[in-house]
Amino acid sequence: MKLLHKLMVVLALAAPALGAQAQSYPNKPIRLICPFPPGGAVDIASRSVAQALSQQLGQPVTVDNRPGAGGNIGAEIVAKAAPDGYTLLMATSNILAINPALYSKVPFDSLKDFAPVSMVVSLNNVLVLNPNVPYKSVQEVIAAAKAQPGKLTYASSGNGTSIHLSGELFKSMAGVDMLHIPYKGSAPAVTDLLAGQVNMMFDNIPSSLPHIKAGKLRALAVTGSKRAGSLPELPTIAEAAIPGYESYVWFGVVAPAGTPPEIIKRLNAELAKAAVTPEFRDRLTGQGYDVLSTSPEQMTASIRSEMAKWGKIVKASGAKVD
């Protein structure tokens, strides 16, 4: 009983301190961990968020790039950080939903070690072909793949990435066999696609968009549930040939588990405010992103559903990273 009484006293004394901390938040710079290298799709979104939050919160929000292990290194830093709202992560659906199935060991628990704040952007992939490949529709690609099992090749930015798994989902739902050629990143994969070393790719839109506009790649369809604002003339794969097909990646902000609810609420409100700011929206939509604003609960539900969906696809593909 004495031990219980002491614990209750400690908690009672700590509660006002946590409340005061949340009320004065933020009173010093915030670090936003980007778990991928500078210049990529996650980094671009991170810097847009950091700029918006810096202006709105009145404190510097700096992007700290900590790439490696498919985003696991940066995620682990945040999972183990103090839950005070001053270390945040630009998480991705790949990191939280795919990596637990892909990696033999993941240094965090996606559902227990983070406090979701809000999803920020989503990103369709786009099915692009080298112009010398003759197919002009998704149905023609499927017909060719069925006629010549294993002959058509598709590039990806690496095993287990959204680009790879978009292809695996396509193969599974269309009932076709195509040869996967993994690369170390999207840039070298696109380079070989442009050179004709591979036939096609389910690439992130920002990476392929300049080549599509220049006529160097032929785009057939996007992988999301709705058409992309940056490529409105393209159908979705579901519209074009495979009903129910949907593959996309989202990025969102999470804090360490145990971060005071008042801080999560404040950050969520600020991200919602940024999402309707013309400067923020125009900067990101112009590069192929769709801007999002969600509740923490909606983000948690998405993590759960994505884990269930992609866990099955990763297992079926046989992809594994040690």
C-alpha positions in Angstrom: 0.0 0.0 0.0 2.8 2.4 0.8 4.4 1.7 -2.6 1.1 2.4 -4.3 0.6 5.6 -2.3 4.1 6.8 -3.4 3.3 6.0 -7.0 0.1 8.0 -6.9 1.9 10.9 -5.3 4.5 10.9 -8.1 1.8 10.7 -10.8 -0.1 13.6 -9.1 3.0 15.7 -9.0 3.9 14.9 -12.6 0.5 15.7 -14.1 0.7 19.5 -13.6 4.2 19.5 -15.1 3.1 17.7 -18.2 0.1 20.1 -18.5 2.4 23.1 -18.2 4.8 21.6 -20.8 2.0 21.2 -23.3 0.6 24.7 -22.7 4.0 26.3 -23.3 4.7 24.1 -26.4 6.8 24.8 -28.3 9.4 27.0 -26.6 12.5 25.7 -28.4 13.4 24.3 -31.9 11.8 21.1 -33.2 13.6 18.4 -35.1 11.8 16.6 -37.9 13.6 13.4 -38.8 13.5 12.5 -42.5 14.5 8.9 -42.7 15.6 9.2 -46.4 18.3 11.1 -48.2 18.0 14.8 -49.3 16.2 15.5 -52.5 13.9 12.5 -52.6 10.1 12.5 -52.3 10.0 12.1 -48.5 12.6 14.9 -48.1 10.6 17.3 -50.3 7.5 16.7 -48.2 9.5 17.0 -44.9 10.9 20.4 -45.9 7.5 21.7 -46.9 6.1 20.6 -43.6 9.1 22.1 -41.7 8.7 25.4 -43.4 5.0 25.6 -42.7 5.3 24.6 -39.0 8.2 27.0 -38.5 6.0 29.9 -39.7 2.9 28.8 -37.8 4.5 27.8 -34.5 7.1 30.6 -34.2 9.9 28.2 -33.5 12.5 26.7 -36.0 11.6 23.3 -37.3 14.7 21.7 -38.8 14.9 18.7 -41.1 17.4 16.1 -40.0 18.1 13.5 -42.7 18.8 10.1 -41.2 18.6 7.6 -44.1 19.3 3.9 -44.0 17.7 0.4 -43.7 14.6 1.5 -45.7 13.8 4.2 -43.2 14.2 2.0 -40.1 17.2 4.0 -38.8 15.4 7.3 -38.7 12.3 5.7 -37.3 14.2 4.1 -34.5 15.7 7.4 -33.4 12.2 8.9 -33.0 10.9 5.7 -31.3 13.6 6.1 -28.6 13.4 9.9 -28.3 11.9 11.8 -25.4 8.1 12.1 -25.8 8.1 15.8 -25.5 7.1 16.9 -29.0 10.6 18.2 -30.0 11.6 15.1 -32.0 9.2 14.1 -34.8 9.3 11.7 -37.7 8.2 12.0 -41.3 6.9 8.5 -41.4 5.8 6.6 -44.5 3.4 3.8 -45.0 6.4 1.8 -46.3 8.2 2.1 -43.0 5.3 1.5 -40.7 3.3 -1.0 -42.7 5.7 -2.8 -45.1 9.0 -2.9 -43.3 7.7 -5.1 -40.4 6.9 -7.8 -43.0 9.9 -7.2 -45.1 12.8 -7.0 -42.6 13.6 -10.0 -40.3 14.2 -7.5 -37.5 12.6 -4.1 -37.1 13.8 -1.9 -34.2 10.4 -0.5 -33.3 6.7 -1.5 -33.1 4.7 0.5 -35.6 1.6 0.6 -33.4 3.1 0.8 -29.9 6.2 3.0 -30.3 4.7 6.0 -32.0 1.9 8.5 -31.5 0.4 9.4 -34.9 -0.3 13.1 -35.5 -1.6 13.3 -39.1 -1.0 12.0 -42.6 0.3 14.8 -44.7 0.5 13.7 -48.4 -0.2 10.6 -50.5 1.5 9.7 -53.7 0.3 7.6 -56.5 2.7 5.5 -58.6 2.4 5.6 -62.4 2.8 2.7 -64.8 5.4 4.0 -67.3 6.9 2.2 -70.3 9.9 2.8 -72.5 8.4 4.3 -75.7 9.9 1.5 -77.8 7.7 -1.0 -76.0 4.6 -1.2 -78.2 1.8 -1.5 -75.7 -0.6 1.5 -75.5 -2.9 0.4 -72.7 -2.9 -1.6 -69.5 -5.1 -4.3 -71.1 -2.4 -4.7 -73.8 0.3 -5.1 -71.2 -1.8 -7.8 -69.5 -2.4 -9.6 -72.7 1.3 -9.5 -73.6 2.3 -10.8 -70.2 -0.2 -13.7 -70.4 1.1 -14.5 -73.9 4.7 -14.5 -72.9 5.0 -15.4 -69.2 8.1 -14.0 -67.5 9.4 -12.1 -70.6 8.2 -8.6 -69.7 10.5 -6.8 -67.2 9.6 -4.1 -64.6 12.1 -2.1 -62.7 11.8 -1.0 -59.1 13.8 1.1 -56.6 14.4 -2.0 -54.5 12.9 -5.1 -53.0 9.8 -4.3 -50.8 9.4 -0.6 -51.9 6.0 0.7 -52.9 7.3 0.6 -56.5 8.1 -3.1 -56.3 5.0 -4.0 -54.5 2.8 -2.1 -56.9 4.1 -4.5 -59.5 3.6 -7.5 -57.3 0.0 -6.5 -56.6 -0.5 -6.0 -60.4 0.9 -9.5 -61.1 -1.3 -11.1 -58.5 -4.6 -9.4 -59.4 -4.0 -9.7 -63.2 -2.8 -13.3 -63.0 0.4 -12.6 -64.9 4.1 -13.4 -64.6 6.6 -10.5 -65.2 10.3 -10.4 -64.2 11.1 -7.9 -61.4 14.5 -6.1 -61.8 15.4 -4.3 -58.5 17.7 -1.3 -58.4 19.3 0.7 -55.5 16.9 3.6 -55.8 14.5 5.1 -58.2 17.0 7.2 -60.2 19.1 4.3 -61.6 15.9 2.3 -62.3 14.5 5.2 -64.3 17.9 5.7 -66.1 17.7 2.1 -67.3 14.1 2.4 -68.2 14.9 5.4 -70.4 17.7 3.5 -72.0 15.4 0.5 -72.8 17.2 -1.9 -70.5 13.8 -2.7 -68.8 10.3 -2.5 -70.3 8.3 -0.7 -67.6 8.1 0.6 -64.0 5.4 1.5 -61.4 7.3 4.6 -60.5 6.5 7.4 -58.0 4.9 10.2 -60.0 7.5 13.0 -59.1 10.4 10.9 -60.4 8.8 10.1 -63.8 6.7 13.2 -64.3 9.4 15.3 -66.1 10.1 12.4 -68.5 6.4 11.8 -69.2 6.0 15.5 -70.0 9.1 15.4 -72.3 7.7 12.4 -74.1 10.6 10.2 -73.0 8.3 7.7 -71.1 4.8 6.5 -72.0 2.4 6.7 -69.1 -0.6 4.3 -69.1 -2.3 4.6 -65.7 -1.9 5.5 -62.1 -2.0 3.1 -59.2 -4.2 4.9 -56.7 -8.0 4.8 -56.1 -8.5 8.0 -58.0 -6.8 9.9 -60.8 -3.8 12.0 -60.0 -4.1 15.8 -60.1 -0.8 16.1 -61.9 -1.8 13.5 -64.6 -5.6 13.9 -64.8 -5.8 12.4 -68.3 -4.6 9.0 -67.1 -7.0 6.4 -65.8 -6.4 4.4 -62.7 -5.4 0.8 -63.2 -8.7 -0.1 -61.6 -10.5 1.9 -64.2 -8.4 0.6 -67.1 -8.3 -3.1 -66.4 -8.2 -4.4 -62.9 -11.2 -3.5 -60.7 -10.2 -3.1 -57.0 -6.6 -2.5 -57.7 -5.1 0.2 -55.5 -1.5 1.0 -54.5 -0.1 4.2 -53.1 2.2 5.5 -50.5 1.5 8.1 -47.9 3.7 10.2 -45.6 2.7 11.5 -42.2 4.0 12.9 -39.0 4.4 10.8 -35.9 5.8 11.5 -32.4 7.3 9.1 -29.9 4.7 7.1 -27.9 3.8 8.9 -24.7 3.8 12.4 -26.1 1.2 14.4 -24.2 -2.2 14.4 -26.0 -2.3 18.2 -25.8 0.9 18.4 -27.9 -0.4 15.9 -30.4 -3.6 17.9 -30.7 -1.7 21.1 -31.3 0.5 19.6 -34.0 -2.5 18.0 -35.7 -4.3 21.4 -35.8 -1.2 23.1 -37.2 -0.8 20.5 -39.9 -4.5 20.8 -40.8 -4.0 24.6 -41.1 -1.0 24.1 -43.4 -3.0 21.7 -45.6 -5.3 24.4 -46.7 -2.6 27.1 -47.2 -2.3 27.8 -51.0 1.5 28.1 -50.8 1.8 24.7 -49.1 -0.8 23.0 -51.4 0.6 24.4 -54.6 4.2 23.5 -53.8 3.3 19.9 -53.3 0.5 19.3 -55.8 2.7 20.8 -58.5 5.1 17.9 -57.9 2.6 15.1 -58.0 1.6 14.8 -54.4 -2.0 14.8 -53.0 -2.2 16.8 -49.8 -4.0 15.1 -46.8 -5.2 16.1 -43.4 -6.3 13.4 -41.0 -7.0 12.8 -37.3 -4.5 10.7 -35.3 -7.2 8.0 -35.1 -7.6 7.9 -38.9 -3.8 7.6 -39.3 -3.7 4.7 -36.8 -6.5 2.9 -38.7 -4.6 3.3 -42.0 -1.4 1.9 -40.5 -3.4 -1.2 -39.3 -5.1 -1.7 -42.7 -1.9 -1.2 -44.7 0.0 -3.7 -42.5 -2.7 -6.3 -43.2 -2.8 -5.7 -46.9 0.9 -5.4 -47.6 2.0 -8.2 -45.2 0.2 -10.7 -47.6 1.7 -9.2 -50.7 5.3 -9.2 -49.2 4.8 -12.9 -48.2 3.5 -13.8 -51.6 6.4 -12.0 -53.4 9.0 -13.7 -51.3 10.8 -10.4 -50.7 13.0 -10.4 -47.6 15.7 -8.1 -46.2 18.0 -9.2 -43.4 
